[in-house]
Each structure stands twice: as structure tokens, then as C-alpha cells.
Amino acid sequence: MSSRVIKSVLFQEMDKSEMSQKELALATGYSEARISQLLNQEKLSDTFLKSVVNVLNSKRLQLLVDGDTTNSIYFDRVRIDLNISMMRLKKECLELIEAIEEVEELQTGNVTNVSHCNSKQEKAFYYVLGQAKDVNHCCEHFDIAADDAGFDLDKRDNETTLKYLKNKYCSPYTTKDTRSGKASVSM
């Protein structure tokens, strides 16, 4: 990914967050002079970019810098548009459901780990894992499109957290830092 594109998105995200270079300096721990110097460099360092992604909490910038939350793939040919992203997500979800149904047909109820699978079951499980990964990418693209369209993702996150608590999927005082993967307990 070109540094020019990343810089352009970084400045757009700073504008969107109404964050000045001075505020970015304070939030990242760099001096104002160093921030100015870094932003004027030809190539931005990975360390700097990761700190900016954390500060700006920008999914779009995170996709450019990290690829996605799990591996470094940049979807440079995917159009991020609210309705297109939603329809792509629907398509991928339907494909995932079909893959899960194929696994169910293979009588996998007693399978608790890969060593319990025959080769056909193992192949089917890996196919489901691949389809789930596709859905994950589409969810990230849809989040970016929704955020760009003005939908409040924090509101969505708060509502889904309440749903998870109600359904007892998680403890009320446990939160997870999604960037580090570490869980923490708060009171």
C-alpha cells in the first residue's frame, strides 16, 4: 500500500476526529515537532502508524495498516459502499450457512478436535473456517461503510454488549482490548 494513500486516509481520519497534530502528539506520546517530521516523511513507520490507529480508533486506517484484524491482506479492489458491502456480507453469510450445513451432514456431532475427523470432515471444517473468514472481512468492510454513512458504531457496540450480557455470553465486568487481544476486569 502506498504511503501517499495511507497518509491521505490518516489526514482524513484526523479531520473526521477533529484532531490536530498537537492533539495527536499528546495522544501518541510524540512531540509536536516529531509528529510534523513523521507526517512529512516519504514513508511512515509501522510503529507510528500502529500508535495512530490506536489513537484515532479508525477501522479504515486499521485496514490500510494491518490489512484487517487478523492478517495483512489489503482489499484494494473492494468498493466500500453501504449497500454493496451489505449485499456482499449477505452473500458470504449464505455461503457460510451452506458450508456449515455440509459439515452437519457429515455426522460431526462427536468431533471435538481435528484428530477426531476423517479427511472428508477435516476438509469440510477447513472450508467452514475459510467461509467464516470471508464473513469476517465483509463485516469489517460493512462497518467502515456504515461509519462513513454516519451510523454510530459505538451505539451498536453498546447495544450488542448489552445483548451479550443478557444472554450470558460474557461476565458483566470483563472487557477485551481488541487491539492487544488481552482481557481486563473493570468494576
Summary of the structure (lengths in Angstrom):
residues: 187
radius of gyration: 20.1
end to end distance: 41.4
largest distance: 63.0
contacts: 451
relative contact order: 0.09
helix: 65%
strand: 4%
